[in-house]
Amino acid sequence: MENRGTTVGDCMADRLRDRLTELETQLADLAATRDALASLLTDSARLAALDSVA
């Protein structure tokens, strides 16, 4: 950190950008997993409702 902690040096900026990219990838993976689970639960509930009517 430079300028009393308000500026990030080049070396640290590269590391922070890499970490940000990692976090964004993890977030995207988690969102995809969440969507898949939500879809599975929704489909399962629909099938259960159909089975209970039949």
C-alpha positions in Angstrom: 0.0 0.0 0.0 1.2 3.5 -0.8 0.0 7.0 -0.1 -1.2 6.3 3.4 -3.1 3.1 2.3 -5.1 4.7 -0.5 -3.0 3.3 -3.4 -2.1 -0.2 -4.2 1.3 -0.9 -5.6 1.7 -2.8 -9.0 2.7 -6.1 -7.4 -0.1 -6.1 -4.9 -2.6 -4.9 -7.6 -1.7 -8.0 -9.7 -2.3 -10.3 -6.7 -5.6 -8.6 -5.9 -6.8 -8.9 -9.5 -5.9 -12.6 -9.5 -7.8 -13.1 -6.2 -10.8 -11.1 -7.6 -10.9 -13.4 -10.6 -10.8 -16.4 -8.4 -13.7 -15.1 -6.3 -15.7 -14.2 -9.4 -15.2 -17.8 -10.7 -16.3 -19.3 -7.4 -19.4 -17.0 -7.3 -20.4 -18.1 -10.8 -19.9 -21.7 -9.9 -22.0 -21.3 -6.8 -24.7 -19.5 -8.7 -24.9 -22.3 -11.2 -25.1 -24.9 -8.5 -27.8 -22.9 -6.7 -29.8 -22.7 -10.0 -29.4 -26.4 -10.6 -30.6 -27.3 -7.1 -33.5 -24.9 -7.3 -34.6 -26.4 -10.6 -34.3 -29.9 -9.3 -36.4 -29.1 -6.3 -39.0 -27.3 -8.4 -39.2 -30.2 -10.9 -39.4 -32.7 -8.0 -42.3 -30.8 -6.4 -44.2 -30.7 -9.7 -43.8 -34.4 -10.2 -44.9 -35.1 -6.6 -48.0 -32.9 -7.1 -48.8 -34.8 -10.3 -48.4 -38.1 -8.6 -50.7 -37.1 -5.8 -53.4 -36.1 -8.2 -53.2 -39.3 -10.2 
